[in-house]
Amino acid sequence: MSASKINAKDPVIVTKRRVACDGGGGALGHPKTYLDMGVDTQVTCKYCGIVFKLSKDAADGAH
């Protein structure tokens, strides 16, 4: 996923509660970080601010 294609204001819709983020910029990104939503339906990367939001179609136990 290219950083130029990601607008930090628009959430990235995902189907699992645990996601990985590397900033999307290859060598210009940030260290790969795993983010866990826990019981929430979204999580924000502390490095780049990308918001990952759980899809409404995701199974309750998705991880």
N, C-alpha and C positions, 0 to 999 in steps of 0.2 A: 504494500500500500504506500503510495508516494505521498510525501508531506505536502506537495503542491496540490494534491487532490483532496486533502483533508482540510476542512475549515474547522478550527477548534471550537467554533460556536455551534456547529452541527454535530449532534451525537452520532457515534458509530453504533449501529444496531447489531447486537450479537445474540447468539442462541445459548451461550454458556455463561455461568456466573464467574468463572475464572478465565481471564484473558491475559494476553501478553502484549506489551507495547514497547516499541523501540524508537518511537518518534517518527517513524516512516521515512526518515531521510538517509537511510544507508549509513555511510560513514559520517554524515552530518547530523544523524539522529542522536539518540542517547542510549545508555546501557539498557539492554532488554530487561524489563521489569514485569513481573507477574502480579496482576491485580485481582483481588477476590472481592466480590460484591457482598458476600455474607448473606444477610436476609434482605438487603436493599435491592433495588432494581437498576441501580446505576453506580458507576465508580469513575473517578477522575484521576488521570495520571498526574502524579506530583511533579514530573519533569516537564511535560509539554502541555498539560491542560486538556488533552483530548478526553472527552466524556464518552464512556462506553455504556450503552443503555441496553437492558435486557429486552429482547423481542417479546411481544405479547403472545406469540405463538410458541415460545420456549416452554419445555416441560418444567414442572415445579422442581424436580430434582436435578435439573441440568447443571452439570459442573464439569 
